């Protein structure tokens, strides 16, 4: 029983920290462009040759 008195607040605290991190990343624009990273693999970029 004493373990529950410790584990329940710890679990709730970690859940709130995770939820706050999710909303922080959402507000920071982390999830704005979901298709861009998937389509970026098809874009061919020119390779720069830096050897003299």
Backbone as a ProteinNet text record, in pm:
[ID]
protein_1_A
[PRIMARY]
XXXXXXXXXXXXXXXXXXXXXXXXXXXXXXXXXXXXXXXXXXXXXXXXXXXX
[TERTIARY]
82	0	86.5	198.3	286.5	350.4	368.9	425.2	333	203.3	107.1	106.8	133.7	137	253.7	353.3	467.4	450.5	408.4	405.3	296.1	181.8	73.7	113.1	166.1	209	325.1	415.9	527	473.8	379.8	321.9	245	169.5	96.6	192.6	298.5	397.9	467	506.8	570.6	473.7	347.9	248	229.3	227.3	213.8	337.3	454.7	577.1	573.9	529.8	518.6	416.7	304.7	201.6	251.5	323.2	379.9	483.6	565.8	664.8	597.1	486.3	412.8	355.5	291.6	235	343.8	459.3	571.1	620.9	635.7	680.5	573.6	447.5	338.4	338.3	357.9	361.7	486.7	595.1	719.6	722.9	617.9	610.9	675.7	693.9	758.3	676.1	546	458.7	390.3	447.6	385.4	390.4	504.6	523.6	549.5	442.9	458.5	497.4	457.4	487.1	620.2	673.2	797.7	915.5	929.8	1041.6	1028.6	907.7	888.3	916.9	886.1	907.3	1047.2	1119.6	1253.3	1350.4	1321.9	1411	1411.3	1305.6	1295.3	1362.1	1401.1	1463.3	1611.8	1655.7	1796.4	1872.1	1975.8	2058.6	2191.8	2247.7	2377.2	2484.8	2574.8	2685.9	2797.7	2851	2960.9	3092.7	3178.3	3308.1	3411.7	3457.9	3552.3	3696.9	3723.3	3861.1	3922.8	4047.2	4111.5	4154.5
-119.9	0	126.5	120.4	236.6	263	155.3	172.5	250.7	230.1	303.7	452.3	484.7	625.6	698.9	625.1	684.8	673.4	556.8	531.1	608.1	629.1	702.2	847.8	923.2	1059.6	1064.3	966.9	962.4	938.2	844.1	815.9	936.5	1001.2	1121.3	1233.2	1249.7	1353.1	1326.8	1200.3	1167.8	1183.3	1150.8	1170.5	1317	1401.4	1545.2	1603	1551.6	1597	1557.7	1435.9	1392.1	1472.4	1502.3	1583.1	1725.3	1780.9	1915.1	1915.7	1810.7	1801.9	1789.5	1715.9	1703.5	1837.1	1909.5	2039.4	2140.3	2130.2	2219.8	2194.3	2067.4	2036.8	2070.7	2057.3	2093.5	2243.9	2322.8	2468.1	2514.9	2436.9	2472.7	2438.3	2376.2	2347.5	2216.1	2125.5	1998.2	1912.7	1924.6	1838.9	1914	2022.9	2103.3	2035.4	1979.9	1924.6	1774.5	1695.7	1551.5	1484.1	1540.2	1478.1	1523	1633.2	1685.3	1593	1534.7	1444.8	1316.9	1270.9	1149.1	1172.4	1290.2	1318.8	1371.5	1410.7	1466	1361.9	1234.2	1129.3	1123.5	1170.6	1164.9	1283.3	1384.9	1503	1474.9	1489.4	1467.4	1598.4	1593	1711.3	1691.4	1801.4	1793.2	1771.1	1678.6	1653.3	1752.7	1811	1904.5	1828.6	1850.8	1785.4	1886.3	1870	1965.6	1927.1	1817.8	1777	1859.3	1902.9	1986.2	1908.4
0	0	0	73	77	-60.1	-137.7	-271.7	-363.1	-347.1	-430	-397.4	-272.6	-234.8	-300.6	-342.1	-411.6	-562.2	-610.1	-753.5	-827.6	-766.3	-834.3	-861.6	-764.4	-797.3	-896.1	-888.3	-984.1	-1124.9	-1139.2	-1270.6	-1325	-1240	-1284.5	-1322.1	-1246.4	-1277.9	-1410.4	-1434.9	-1562.2	-1679	-1656.4	-1761.3	-1794.9	-1693.9	-1717.2	-1786.4	-1751	-1818.2	-1965.7	-1995.6	-2134.6	-2212.6	-2149.8	-2215.5	-2241.3	-2145.6	-2163.8	-2275.6	-2285.1	-2392.6	-2528.4	-2535.3	-2661.1	-2704.8	-2612.1	-2648.2	-2682.3	-2617.7	-2648.4	-2790.9	-2829.7	-2964.7	-3067.7	-3031.6	-3121.6	-3146.4	-3041	-3054.7	-3128.2	-3117.6	-3184.5	-3332.1	-3384.9	-3527.3	-3566.4	-3472.8	-3501.2	-3597.3	-3594.6	-3673.4	-3788.4	-3834.6	-3938.9	-4075.5	-4112.8	-4246.5	-4236.2	-4235.5	-4221.4	-4352.5	-4466.2	-4594.4	-4652.6	-4606.7	-4663.5	-4644	-4527.2	-4501.5	-4583.1	-4604.4	-4682	-4830.7	-4880.4	-5022.4	-5050.9	-4948.4	-4967.1	-5021	-5002.9	-5051.3	-5203.9	-5268.4	-5413.1	-5482.9	-5408.8	-5467.6	-5487.6	-5612.4	-5640.9	-5625	-5544.5	-5523.8	-5596.2	-5640.8	-5707.1	-5601.7	-5632.3	-5540.8	-5570.4	-5464.5	-5481.2	-5470.1	-5564.8	-5564.7	-5517.5	-5393.2	-5336	-5355.5	-5423.8	-5444.4	-5557	-5539.9	-5644.1	-5764.2
[MASK]
++++++++++++++++++++++++++++++++++++++++++++++++++++

